[in-house]
Amino acid sequence: MSVVKLVKEQVLGYVISGILGVVVIIGLFHFTSQPIRSSDVREKLVEMARACMQQQLATNLTSVVFDSVTSESLDLSTSNSVVVYGKAVSANGALSRFLMIFEPSGQSLIDKVIGRPGFYDIGYWAIIPGAENDEVVASSMNIEDLDKDGNKDILIRLKSTYADGVSKGLLILKKDKHDVWHLMGLPSMTKIMHSIAAGQSPLPKGLQPALPPIHWFSNDKKLKPQPNYKQYLDWEIDESNWQATDAIGNHSFWMIRNGTKIKMYENEQAGYKQFGVLANIYDDEAIQGNHHLMVSFFKIENNSLIPDQHWNWAYPMFSIGLEDSQAVDLSEMQEAGLQAHVAGGSVVGLTEFGKMDSD
């Protein structure tokens, strides 16, 4: 065999090997590639959500829709997560709401070889079954650090619309130091009202307010504070209980109906976000008329929303008489409850050591 022929065969072999290598790489890239365009990414995330919920609900789903979508880094990492709230309809017409977090997945070996990022994994899911089209709808979804622990929390404001009124509520999802997500919502306002009316303290056992809480409010200066809460034992808050299921278990949360206000504020004395709730009391008065009112403020503690001990010593405030809920300014109520902790130049709070430092 001549030297020229040998060289030609070697060159041809290199060319064929190179072509095969390129074909293999292109094939790997094509068949393992992740979607890039927004519409393709959304379609794949919808299919991931469908597969997850079909497994959890043990039924086929005819429709999966993302109603609210937001993308942001939820902790100290540099990669964004995708948070969605949506609805799913099963073959028998049953509708469920769902909350899902898609967190960036790590690179596979092929991704590392090719030099491309990974896609997403489902980091959290929760399902609210038994909803109707206008029930438990997300009116807004925000991401921010609510309790100042360095990780961002997810706040979803909820609304249900009925023929005779509207219910409002919220869900909060936060991650603990072990990277476990915890879902929470408002507790029952009726239960809180009945507990106070029965003479039970909202504070931990053995602790008493260092300053007197404010029990009553009124726009009518002629009305005098009530001597007790006995009548509140016979009344309720018009509220509805919902269940959300996730990998941990079932979580109960409440939505409050007709004339409700729910607003988030900064508790500057304690340094975290708090949630003010104003609710009409179901007191046998005409639905569209004035009612007795209840105001309470809540904070995040131990992965739950509880009455804020640094607002009016965790006590709610009740209206002395009938009031128009729309005429009550929750900002003023927040300030009044914070002032219940101020004595002279000091801000007094219920901490383990008895006081909070004031500026």
C-alpha positions in Angstrom: 0.0 0.0 0.0 1.4 3.3 -1.0 2.0 6.1 1.5 -0.4 8.4 -0.4 -3.2 5.8 -0.2 -2.6 5.2 3.5 -2.7 8.9 4.2 -6.0 9.3 2.2 -7.6 6.5 4.2 -6.5 8.0 7.5 -7.9 11.4 6.5 -11.1 9.8 5.4 -11.4 8.0 8.7 -10.9 11.2 10.6 -13.5 13.0 8.5 -16.1 10.2 9.0 -15.4 10.1 12.7 -15.8 13.9 12.9 -19.0 13.8 11.0 -20.4 11.0 13.2 -19.3 12.9 16.4 -21.1 16.1 15.1 -24.2 14.0 14.3 -24.2 12.4 17.7 -23.9 15.8 19.5 -26.6 17.3 17.4 -28.8 14.4 18.1 -28.2 14.5 21.8 -28.8 18.3 21.8 -32.0 17.9 19.8 -33.6 15.0 21.7 -32.5 16.2 25.2 -33.0 20.0 24.6 -35.2 22.0 26.9 -37.7 24.6 25.6 -36.4 28.1 25.3 -39.4 30.2 23.9 -41.8 31.4 26.5 -44.8 29.6 25.0 -42.8 26.3 24.9 -41.6 26.7 28.5 -45.2 27.3 29.6 -46.5 24.3 27.7 -43.9 22.0 29.3 -44.6 23.4 32.8 -48.4 22.9 32.3 -47.7 19.2 31.4 -45.5 18.8 34.5 -48.3 20.3 36.6 -50.9 18.1 34.9 -48.9 14.9 35.6 -48.3 15.9 39.3 -52.0 16.7 39.9 -53.3 13.7 38.1 -51.2 11.5 40.4 -52.4 13.3 43.5 -56.1 13.5 42.6 -56.0 10.0 41.0 -58.1 11.2 38.0 -57.6 12.4 34.5 -57.6 16.2 33.9 -59.2 17.7 30.8 -57.8 21.2 31.5 -54.9 22.8 33.4 -54.7 26.6 33.3 -52.1 29.0 34.9 -54.1 32.0 36.1 -51.2 33.8 37.8 -47.5 33.4 37.1 -44.5 35.1 38.6 -40.8 34.5 38.4 -38.3 35.5 41.1 -35.5 34.2 43.3 -37.1 32.9 46.5 -33.9 32.7 48.6 -30.3 33.7 48.5 -29.6 31.8 45.3 -29.1 33.5 42.0 -31.6 31.5 40.0 -35.3 32.4 39.6 -38.2 30.1 40.5 -41.5 30.1 38.8 -44.6 30.4 41.0 -48.0 29.7 39.5 -51.6 29.7 40.8 -54.2 28.1 38.5 -57.1 25.7 38.1 -57.6 22.2 36.9 -60.8 20.5 35.7 -61.2 16.7 35.8 -63.1 14.5 33.4 -66.2 14.6 35.6 -66.2 18.4 35.7 -64.8 18.9 39.2 -62.6 22.0 39.6 -59.6 22.3 41.8 -57.3 25.3 42.4 -53.6 24.7 42.8 -50.4 26.4 43.8 -47.1 25.2 42.4 -43.5 26.2 42.5 -41.1 25.2 39.8 -37.5 25.5 41.1 -34.4 25.4 38.8 -33.0 21.9 38.4 -29.4 21.1 38.3 -27.5 20.4 35.1 -27.4 16.8 33.8 -24.2 15.3 32.5 -25.3 16.1 28.9 -26.1 19.7 30.0 -22.6 20.1 31.4 -21.0 18.6 28.3 -23.0 20.8 25.9 -22.8 23.9 28.3 -26.4 24.7 28.8 -28.5 25.2 31.9 -31.0 22.7 33.3 -34.8 23.1 33.4 -37.2 23.0 36.3 -38.4 20.5 38.9 -41.6 20.8 41.0 -40.4 22.1 44.3 -43.8 22.5 45.9 -47.5 21.8 45.1 -50.8 22.4 46.9 -54.3 21.5 45.8 -57.6 23.1 46.9 -60.4 20.8 45.7 -64.1 21.4 45.4 -64.0 25.0 44.1 -66.4 26.6 41.6 -65.4 28.9 38.8 -65.6 32.1 40.9 -64.3 30.6 44.2 -60.9 30.9 45.7 -59.6 32.9 42.8 -56.2 34.7 43.1 -56.8 38.4 42.9 -53.0 39.1 43.3 -49.7 37.3 44.0 -46.7 38.9 45.6 -43.2 37.7 46.6 -41.4 39.4 49.4 -39.7 38.7 52.7 -42.6 39.1 55.2 -40.9 38.0 58.4 -37.4 39.4 57.6 -35.6 36.0 57.7 -33.7 36.5 54.5 -35.9 34.3 52.3 -38.8 35.6 50.2 -42.3 34.4 51.0 -45.3 34.1 48.7 -48.5 36.0 49.4 -51.6 35.2 47.5 -54.8 37.2 48.0 -57.9 35.2 47.4 -61.5 36.2 46.4 -64.7 34.2 46.0 -67.6 35.9 44.3 -71.2 35.0 45.0 -74.6 36.4 44.1 -75.0 38.1 47.4 -71.4 39.1 48.2 -67.7 38.5 48.1 -65.4 36.5 50.4 -61.8 37.5 50.9 -58.8 35.5 52.3 -55.1 34.9 51.8 -52.5 32.2 51.6 -48.9 32.6 52.6 -46.2 30.1 51.7 -42.8 30.3 53.4 -39.7 28.2 53.4 -38.0 27.3 56.7 -34.3 26.9 57.4 -34.5 23.3 56.3 -35.8 24.4 52.8 -39.3 22.9 53.6 -42.3 25.0 52.4 -45.1 25.7 54.8 -48.6 26.9 53.8 -50.8 29.0 56.1 -53.9 31.1 55.9 -56.2 33.1 58.2 -57.6 31.2 61.2 -61.3 31.3 62.1 -62.4 34.8 63.3 -65.5 33.3 64.9 -63.3 31.1 67.0 -61.2 34.0 68.1 -64.4 36.1 68.9 -66.0 33.3 71.0 -62.7 32.7 72.8 -62.5 36.4 73.9 -66.2 36.5 74.7 -65.7 33.5 77.0 -63.0 35.4 78.9 -60.0 33.5 77.5 -56.7 35.4 77.1 -55.2 35.4 73.6 -51.7 35.5 75.2 -49.5 32.5 76.1 -50.5 30.9 79.4 -49.3 32.8 82.4 -48.5 36.1 80.5 -50.5 39.3 81.1 -50.5 42.6 79.2 -48.0 45.1 80.7 -50.4 47.8 79.5 -54.2 47.8 79.1 -55.3 46.7 75.6 -58.0 48.6 73.7 -61.2 46.6 73.6 -63.8 49.0 71.9 -64.0 51.5 69.2 -66.8 53.7 67.7 -67.3 56.6 65.3 -70.1 57.7 67.6 -68.6 59.5 70.6 -71.9 59.2 72.5 -71.7 55.5 72.7 -70.3 54.0 75.9 -68.1 50.9 76.1 -69.9 47.6 76.7 -69.6 46.1 80.2 -68.8 42.6 78.7 -68.7 40.5 75.6 -71.6 38.1 76.4 -73.6 39.0 73.3 -70.7 37.9 71.1 -71.1 34.3 72.2 -74.4 34.3 70.3 -73.0 35.8 67.1 -70.6 34.6 64.4 -68.5 35.9 61.6 -69.8 35.0 58.1 -66.8 32.9 57.0 -66.1 29.7 55.1 -63.5 27.0 55.8 -61.3 25.7 52.9 -58.8 22.8 52.8 -55.6 22.8 50.9 -53.6 19.6 50.6 -49.8 19.3 50.0 -47.1 16.8 50.5 -47.2 17.4 54.3 -50.9 17.0 54.7 -54.1 19.1 55.0 -54.2 22.8 55.9 -57.3 24.7 56.9 -57.8 28.3 56.1 -60.7 30.7 56.3 -62.2 33.2 53.9 -64.4 36.0 55.3 -67.6 37.3 53.7 -69.3 40.6 53.0 -67.6 43.9 53.8 -64.3 42.4 54.8 -61.0 44.3 54.6 -57.6 42.5 54.7 -54.5 44.7 54.4 -50.8 44.2 55.0 -48.9 46.7 57.1 -45.4 47.2 58.5 -45.2 46.7 62.2 -42.4 49.2 62.7 -42.2 48.6 66.4 -41.5 44.8 66.0 -39.9 44.9 62.5 -42.1 42.6 60.4 -45.2 42.6 58.2 -48.6 42.1 59.8 -52.1 41.6 58.4 -55.1 43.6 59.5 -58.5 42.1 59.2 -61.8 43.9 59.6 -64.9 41.7 59.6 -68.6 42.2 59.8 -70.2 40.2 62.6 -73.3 38.1 61.6 -75.5 39.9 64.3 -79.0 39.4 62.8 -79.0 42.8 61.2 -79.8 43.3 57.5 -77.0 42.0 55.3 -76.6 45.3 53.4 -76.9 47.4 56.6 -74.4 48.4 59.3 -73.1 45.7 61.7 -71.0 45.2 64.8 -67.4 44.9 63.7 -64.3 43.1 64.8 -60.7 44.1 64.0 -57.7 41.9 64.6 -54.1 41.9 63.4 -52.1 38.8 62.6 -48.4 37.8 62.2 -46.4 34.8 61.0 -45.1 32.7 63.8 -44.2 29.0 63.9 -45.5 28.6 60.3 -48.9 29.9 61.2 -50.8 33.1 61.2 -51.7 34.1 64.7 -53.0 37.2 66.5 -50.1 39.6 66.8 -48.9 40.0 70.3 -47.3 43.3 69.3 -50.6 44.8 68.2 -53.0 45.5 71.1 -51.5 42.6 73.0 -53.2 40.1 70.6 -56.6 41.2 71.6 -59.2 42.1 68.9 -61.1 45.3 69.0 -64.9 45.4 68.7 -67.2 48.2 67.7 -69.5 49.4 70.5 -72.5 49.7 68.1 -73.4 49.3 64.5 -70.8 50.6 62.1 -70.3 50.9 58.3 -67.2 48.7 57.7 -66.3 50.8 54.6 -66.1 53.9 56.8 -63.5 52.3 59.1 -59.9 53.1 58.3 -57.7 50.0 59.0 -54.6 52.2 59.0 -56.0 54.1 62.0 -56.9 50.9 63.7 -53.3 49.7 63.2 -52.0 52.8 64.8 -54.4 52.6 67.7 -53.3 49.0 68.4 -49.6 49.9 68.3 -50.2 52.8 70.7 -51.5 50.3 73.2 -47.8 49.3 73.6 -46.4 52.8 74.2 -45.8 54.1 77.7 -43.9 57.4 77.9 -40.9 56.9 75.6 -40.9 53.1 75.8 -42.4 50.5 73.5 -43.5 47.6 75.7 -43.9 44.1 74.1 -44.5 40.5 75.2 -41.1 38.9 74.6 -39.5 36.2 76.6 -37.7 38.9 78.6 -40.7 41.2 79.0 -39.8 44.3 77.0 -38.9 45.3 73.5 -36.1 47.9 73.0 -37.3 51.2 71.7 -35.4 53.5 69.4 
